[in-house]
Structure formats: C-alpha cells, structure tokens
Amino acid sequence: MEFTRFARFGMVCTIDHLATSAGVTMLDRGGSAADAVIAANAVLAVTAPHACGLGGDLFALVHDGEGPPRTLNASGRSGSGADPDRLRAEGRQRMPFQHDIRSVTVPGCADGWLALHARYGRLPLDELLAPAVRYADSGFPASPLLAPAAAVLPGVDAPVAPGAPLRRPGVARALTALGTDGRDGFYLGEFGAGLLALGRDPAVGGSAGGEYSEADLARVNADWVAPIAVRAFGHDVWTVPPNSQGYALLLALAIADGLDLPRDPADPLWAHLLVEAARAAGHDRPDVLFDGASVEDVLASADERRAGIDASRRARLRDLVSPGDTTYLCAVDSEGMGVSLIQSNAAGFGSMLFEPATGINLHNRGMGFSLTPGHPAEYGPARRPPHTLAPALVTRPDGSLRAVLGTMGGDSQPQILLQVIARLLASGQTPGEAIAAPRWRLGPGDTGFDAWADPDGATLDVEDGAPWAPDLRERGHDVRHLPFGGSFGHAHLIESRPDGILAAAADPRAVISSAAGH
C-alpha cells in the first residue's frame, strides 16, 4: 500500500489526525509552518500525554531560506537543588527512572513554542493554542494508543475504550495562561507553583531545600544554536548538536556513504551494512554525549570507524578504536518554510509524576545524567542531560529544502532515521515506501534507553515482514523478531519536490497518524 500524500500549498504530519487538522487549519488561516507545528503540538499535549506534553522538552530545525537551518534547543536544565552526592549516598549508581523528581528537569516545551512563535509566528499565540484548549476543556476521544493506559491520568479511574471522551481541564487552564499571559503565566503560575512543591516533597525524592528555585523557573530554557551536518548520498543532512544524540545519525550516514551499499533495501547486505554503520557510530555514546560536547572530532572519525566494518560478519565493537517515548511532527508551508520538531516526555508518560494542580505529567529526561563523579554528564545544578531527541532536515547541494523528518524511539531514533534517509536518498523510494517499510533496531534494553550499555551484547530486533533475518543471523547478529508497530518508531517525512509539490507520509505504526495538506 502506498502511504504518500500530496499537497501544493502546505503539509503537516503528526501521530494524531486531530493534531494534524489543527496544524492545517493554521496554514489555511495564513499561518507559517512554525504556527502549524505549535498548534499541532499543543493538541498532542492534550491528546497524547503518553508521548509528549507541556511537562517535556522540545527540539526543532527550521528551514527558512537557502542556507543552514535555524536550530532550537528547548531542553530543560536541572534545578539548583540537584545533588549527586545525595543520590550516591542512597546507594544509587544510576539516575532514578520514574517516580522521582530528581529525574525531572525544568520542562522546555513551552519555552520552545514561545521561541518559535517569537521568530516565525504569524498568528496570535492564543489562536494557535485554541484548538488544544477546546479539546482539553470540552473533551476529546481517547486514541487507540492512549486508551489502554489512560487510567494513569489524574481523574481517570480505569482504562477507557478507544473513542471514549476524556477531559483535561487543568491542561486547558495551563494552555490558556500561556496564551494569555505568556511565559510567566505558565512557569511562574499554577504549574510552576506545583513543580516547586513537588521539589520539596520527600515522598518523590524532593528535599527541604527544594529541587528547584523560583529563579530556576524564571530562566528561559530555549536557545537558538548552530546546527551540525554531514554530506551523505549527495545531500546535506542537518540535526541538533549535543546535548542531542543527533550526531550519531550524522556519523552513521557518513560511514554508510562510504560503503558499497546495495540500492535495493531488500538485499540483506543493505541491512547488515546499515546496522554496522549504526553500531560503529553509536557504541561510545555514553562517553562522548553531554551538554556542550564538541563532536567535530567524532564526526571526523567516520573513515576510521568504517574501516572496522566487515561485509561478511558482525564486528566486535570492543575491537574498534574510538576517539575520545516521544512524538515527532513536521510541517512545510506555501512559502517553503519547513519545520522539523520533536517533543517528548522521554519514557511514555515520563516520570509518572503529575503536577498536582494542572495534571500535567512530567518527563524523566534527567535519567540521562550520570552519577559517576567527574563525568561530563554528571547530575548537578543547571545542567542539561544527554538527550535522545534527534530531529533531522535534509537540503540539496544548492541549499534548497529536500525533506524534514524524524521519529520517536529513544535510543533507536538515529537507527530508524538512517534507514529512512537511505531509502529516500540512496534507493529513490517515495516517502510512503520509506516510512512504511520494515525496520531493524538495536535492542534498547529494559527501559528503551540502554542500547549502548553493552554494545556487543545488544540483540538486533527485526520487524515482521523484513526479508533479512536469516542472512543477518549468518553474519553473526543475534536476531529477534518483533511485530510491526511502535517498537520501531513513529516516523514522519515531508519531501519538498523540485516541481513545488509536497509529498508526505505519516507512520502507519501510529495507527491514527495523519499527513494532510492543502
């Protein structure tokens, strides 16, 4: 089945048709692609709390002309009360995963929306947030993805059936405050007060001094930064620099670009070489990924890492010499602006902690910090943790926009995008073919964020319907079959063709995903 959708004047892709519709409505009203993704993301903050929301972080790439994309890092920082010694005194060797406020950095989502709107918005912010406010206040139908887990939400006492109405009045108040009173209405209002209280609650890891201060909430967590890029398959592929893991996608692409990659993705050698490129690129991520890390030397190691790849067998990563739950959405408007945006709670509903007044669930992105003394990503005050979020944007050699794309998937994000980009650029597949095709991923461990804890011990998960499994086993991969579905990401892609037509695909793994335009 062909999943590609076409439009002339604008396109939006998300995991939820309600969110996509909100984005297209803003394009119809004359809004920019940035307006469209803000409106769509706000709806998802209401209807998809299992994937994203106001309690999470955000990264974005914006192509607004010929040249490098503008790059936004709206990931939050730890509070001024962050104390690694207290965690180590409790006997912990790793950051808490859930149910502990210390893994909750100040959420950057709202700051990210405000930064995008200030630079690229055409419509009033309250108008962009209005569809989300309406769904939160009056009710929305629970999606098939949310319904089985909806009982964790405040005020929901039992699992609900798909399509059953749900309301989130506290989220409606928070969105209204943001649209009316701006940043202070959210971070220094009802939500901010609740976050401060949780930081003092010992039942969830808080302390008498508090995990956060009012100054922490007053600090803006959205920065425009320089993007990073590599040339691969005749195009420039761009992403966000650390603290994002996006460099791993670029490095894997640079490695793959120098391999004799078969044009046909059904060839088992195609899968094997891309798997090995991803492994060679990412195996030392715990050592090289931290906020402010320079990855120039790492990206320059592509030739060295490629030399360790054998077309006939799986490499032992320890023989290589090394230097030193989420939602993705995208939009392109009639003037050619493309926005690639990813926004996340980290693991599903995140920390499983909810700000008590608004019911907004808080992410657990702080789990990416290290508790090793002196580690460059060590947990401490006002620091950004290593992040799995890695949106991508592709330009042609003349600087024109070719595609915006991204996916959810924790540690697997660079691996999924590597496959989609190779299908699009090297194999010439349509967006629908590239998005719907079976995938592989390196086993991400129990939490979904442990792929590189034992790089040589990770399984190779292969999606049902993929043709490569027997051959990959012969090459030494520990192959495990998994059903077609969200374990392999929810990727979306919009391609801007030279004839002015937009071709897009939303991932069928998201069940109710939608690519629509006008």
Protein Blocks (a to p, Z undefined) as FASTA:
>chain_A
ZZbdcdfkbccddfbfklmmmmmmmmmnopafklmmmmmmmmmmmmmmmlgcjkbccddd
ddfbecdddddddbdcddfkbcfklmmmnopabdcfbhpaklpccdfklmmmmmmmmmmp
cbdfklmmmmmmmmmmnopcddfklmmmmmmpghiabdcdehiacddfklmmmmmmmmmn
ommlmmmmmmlmmmmmmmmmmknopafkopbdfklmmpccbdcdddddddeehiacdddd
dfbfklmmmmmmmmmmmpccdfblklmklmmmmmmmmmmmmmmmmmmgcghiafklmmmm
mmmmmmmpcfkbccdfklpccehiddddddddfkopacdddddehjanlnopacfklopa
cdfklmmpcfbehiakbccehiacddfbdcdddddfkopafbdcddeeijmlmmmmmmmm
mmmmmnopafklmmmpccddddebjnopammmmmmlpccdddehiaklmmmmmnopacdd
ddedjknopaddddddfkopacddddfklopaccddZZ
